[in-house]
Amino acid sequence: MKKWGTLLMAVLLLTTVLAACGQDKETKDNSSQGAGAGETKKLILGLSADFPPYEFHIKNDKGEDEIVGFDVEIAKEIAKDMGAELEIKDMVFSSLLNELGSGRVDIVISGLSPTPDRAKEIEMSQIYYNAKQAVVAREADKDKYSTLESLEGLKIGVQKSSIQEDIAKEIPGAKLTSLAKISDIIMQLNSGRVDVAIIEGPVAESFVKNVEGIVITDAVPETEDEGYVVGIKKGNKELLDQVNATLDRLKKDGSIDKFVQEASDLSIR
């Protein structure tokens, strides 16, 4: 009887341990889907912070590096409406949709245009801001490159995987230099390695104000994909609805226009 009693106790102990392990796994699984009791839910934002006034780096009043811009302010409002803490991940623009698809970021707000190809990959919010495209050249070439036809056969700098890259591909004979960062494109322009750069309007204006020797020409690239959206993982309709609700509020109360102006002022200090 003693042997059977010992065996029974061992079985009961093993059952208790397995049950505890199962509960622990369930707790971990649940926490990966949302915050547990006493935890703060996080909203992870993916962006490429070289796109003033949308998103860019500054030294704040404490001398610390900080990512700011009107896309960041919009993300803060989305997080606030969700009762979540915003976490920012800065990366090259071309990797943003991969990070979104893998679930390593929850949303992408980074001057993202609503192209048909992107619509196949991700959920896209309503358009929250419309902006035109611009052609940037060296000052001496401003009049030389004043029409879209004058860009034919030129060496053109664009951001990799951007709508500007798509625009440049449609220019007959154009030779593209596609780079990850806008600042690198401007360096290529100033050094003469490219003849012009195609950049989103407010971003071009910010660089022209901060970098000597470059100007915006009279050439105006046209695209059907004007405007910018928030990118969300395919199938996440709940988050899409939450984002659109915040964007509705920000557009109605004039906050987005205010964010744009404040970020533009900050980018030229």
C-alpha positions, 0 to 999 in steps of 0.5 A: 500500500505504501508503494501505491500511495507514493505512486499516487502522490507522484501522479498528482504532483505531475498533474499539478505541474502540467496544469500550472505550465498550461496556465503559464503558456495561456497567460503568455499567449494572451499577453502577446495579443494585448496587455494583461492586467496592470500592463500598458498596451503598446502601439508600435509605429514604423517610420523612416525618420528622414522625411521632414516635416513628416518625421525627422530627428532633432535634438530636444531641449535636454540635448537628446535625440528625438523623432518628431514630425506631424506623422508622429503627432498623428500617431500619438493621437491614435495611441491616445484614443486607444489608451496605448503607449506609443513606441517608435521604430525608425527604419529604412522606408523600403523595409516598412511594409515587411515589418508591418506584415511580420507584425513587428510594427502595428502601423506605418505612418511615413508619407505612405501613398495608397498605390494599388500594389500596396492595397494588395499587401496591407490595409490602408486608412482614409487619406489624411493629407494631400501633397504635391510632388516636386523636382529639386535641382541645383540653383544653376539648373532651375530654368534648365529643368522647368518642365517634365519633358526636360527631365527625359534622359536625366539622372534622377535621384529618388527614395527607394520603394517610394511613389517618386521612384514610380514617377521617375520610372515613367520618364523616358530615358531616365536613369534612376538612383534609388536610395534609402534616405532623402538626405543621401539623395540631396548629397548626390544632387549637390555633388552632381551625381544626379541631375535632379531629385523628385521629392514630395512637396513639403519635404522638398521645401524643408530641404531647400530651406536648410541646404544651400545651392538647391531649388524647386523647379517649375516642373510638376510631376503628376500621379494618381496616388496623391495623398497619404495613408496609415498602413495596417496589417492585412485583415486587422479591421478593428485597428483600421476602424480605430485609426480612421476614427482618430483621423476623422476627429483630427481632420474635423477639428483642424488638428492635422493642419496645425500639426503640419504647420508646427512640424514645418516650422520645427524642421527649418530651425 
